[in-house]
Amino acid sequence: MSINRTQEKLSDIREVLNVFPQKRRKKISQSVVSKMDETQQRLFDLFNMESFL
């Protein structure tokens, strides 16, 4: 895979922060990653990107 294609695949991976309201003015947040195709998932795993979330 070319460097340009790799960069394109990686740049399409998004982190999404879900914020849920709770009682007593406290909020719970959850960090998730957007849906990825097989190539993106392999790159995500290869570069251990989960450690950056």
C-alpha positions in Angstrom: 0.0 0.0 0.0 1.3 3.4 -0.9 2.1 6.0 1.8 -0.6 8.3 0.4 -3.2 5.5 0.6 -2.1 4.6 4.2 -2.3 8.3 5.2 -5.8 8.5 3.7 -7.0 5.4 5.5 -5.6 6.6 8.8 -7.0 10.1 8.5 -10.5 8.7 8.1 -10.4 7.1 11.5 -12.2 9.3 14.0 -12.4 9.4 17.7 -15.9 10.2 19.0 -16.5 11.4 22.5 -20.0 10.5 23.9 -21.1 12.6 26.9 -24.0 11.3 28.9 -25.7 13.6 31.4 -26.1 12.3 34.9 -27.8 13.4 38.1 -26.0 15.9 40.4 -24.3 17.8 37.5 -21.9 15.0 36.9 -21.3 13.8 33.3 -20.0 10.5 32.1 -18.0 10.4 29.0 -17.0 7.5 26.7 -14.4 7.7 24.0 -15.0 5.4 21.0 -13.6 5.1 17.5 -15.6 5.4 14.3 -16.4 2.4 12.3 -13.4 1.1 10.4 -13.0 -1.0 7.3 -10.7 -4.1 7.5 -7.6 -2.1 6.3 -8.2 0.6 8.8 -8.6 -1.9 11.6 -5.4 -3.6 10.7 -3.5 -0.3 10.7 -5.2 0.7 14.0 -4.0 -2.5 15.6 -0.5 -2.4 13.9 0.2 1.1 15.3 -1.4 0.3 18.6 -3.5 3.4 18.3 -5.9 2.4 21.1 -3.2 3.4 23.5 -3.8 7.0 22.4 -7.5 7.1 23.3 
